[in-house]
Amino acid sequence: MIFNSAAQKDRFLPNVRAAKHNVDVGLRINPEHSEGEVEKYDPCAPCSRLGFPVSQLSAEVLTGVNGIHMHTLCEQEFEPLQRTWNAVKDKLAPYFDQLKWINFGGGHHITREDYDREALIAFIKDVRAETGLEVYLEPGEAVALDAGILIGEVLDLPKNGVDLAIVDISATCHMPDVIEAPYRPAMLGEAKEGHKYRLGGPSCLAGDVIGDYTRAEPLQIGDRFAFLDQAHYSMVKTNTFNGVPLPTIALWNSESDELKIIREFSYNDFLNRLS
Ligand SMILES: Cc1ncc(COP(=O)(O)O)c(C=O)c1O
């Protein structure tokens, strides 16, 4: 059980012990070492609420704690992990004897082709040898990287300064990271040159804009298209703002072309959540 502050740990530790479960107790630290490019995605950004600042660690703070957790990376390669460890190692060293494990959180893009997995393996072995601690990683996104597509349909093709395409995919409802990060999702088969459209969702939010995309052929109402790499954070972050329907979840077998519907959502899912 990992706590985000010393006070939280002190408040709940008696309950944990009273329950007589054999639970390890961890403290999430804030290494105060930024590797994130975007502040919103950087748990070490100034005044962050995520993790107990490593500069405030003391024997008292770590009373009852046998694991250290940190999560500071976001879609990153190996080197930022190494630099983060270099930044905290000496500050944690006085406590290695009382600890059992160290957890380096998520944000490691370990399934990406260019990730230096050999360096990661050597790093984990080194940390284990140097500290005597068990090492955990908890990658999320990397598990499902490039594993799913989100299919949309063109609903209308108005013009206003540019060629617009209103589609049944909403940035704010189905791909909120497009607005939050922000980022531009890759489209399957996007052309380098051709007909350019500004794609936007059906919600009332003026900023529900997915981005500008180029198609080899002019779009027609009813045309379908797909955004790539949408299985991880898109699926868990969907919402029904404005009553925009949730996408159906389906499994497609690329060898047999079989399509299996896993879950379909209806108006009742939206209605029942609200009343
Ligand atoms: C504590 C913690 N661990 C692991 C993860 C997974 O991160 P990712 O999906 O970037 O690998 C997150 C995501 O925010 C997290 O907050």
The ligand as an ORCA input file, in Angstrom:
! r2SCAN-3c Opt
* xyz 0 1
  C       1.584      5.903    -10.207
  C       1.487      5.530    -11.642
  N       2.075      4.394    -12.067
  C       2.016      4.013    -13.372
  C       1.337      4.773    -14.297
  C       1.313      4.313    -15.727
  O       1.991      5.204    -16.531
  P       2.173      4.937    -18.091
  O       0.856      4.536    -18.629
  O       2.636      6.272    -18.614
  O       3.213      3.883    -18.228
  C       0.704      5.967    -13.902
  C       0.005      6.808    -14.867
  O      -0.248      7.965    -14.664
  C       0.786      6.362    -12.533
  O       0.215      7.491    -12.101
*
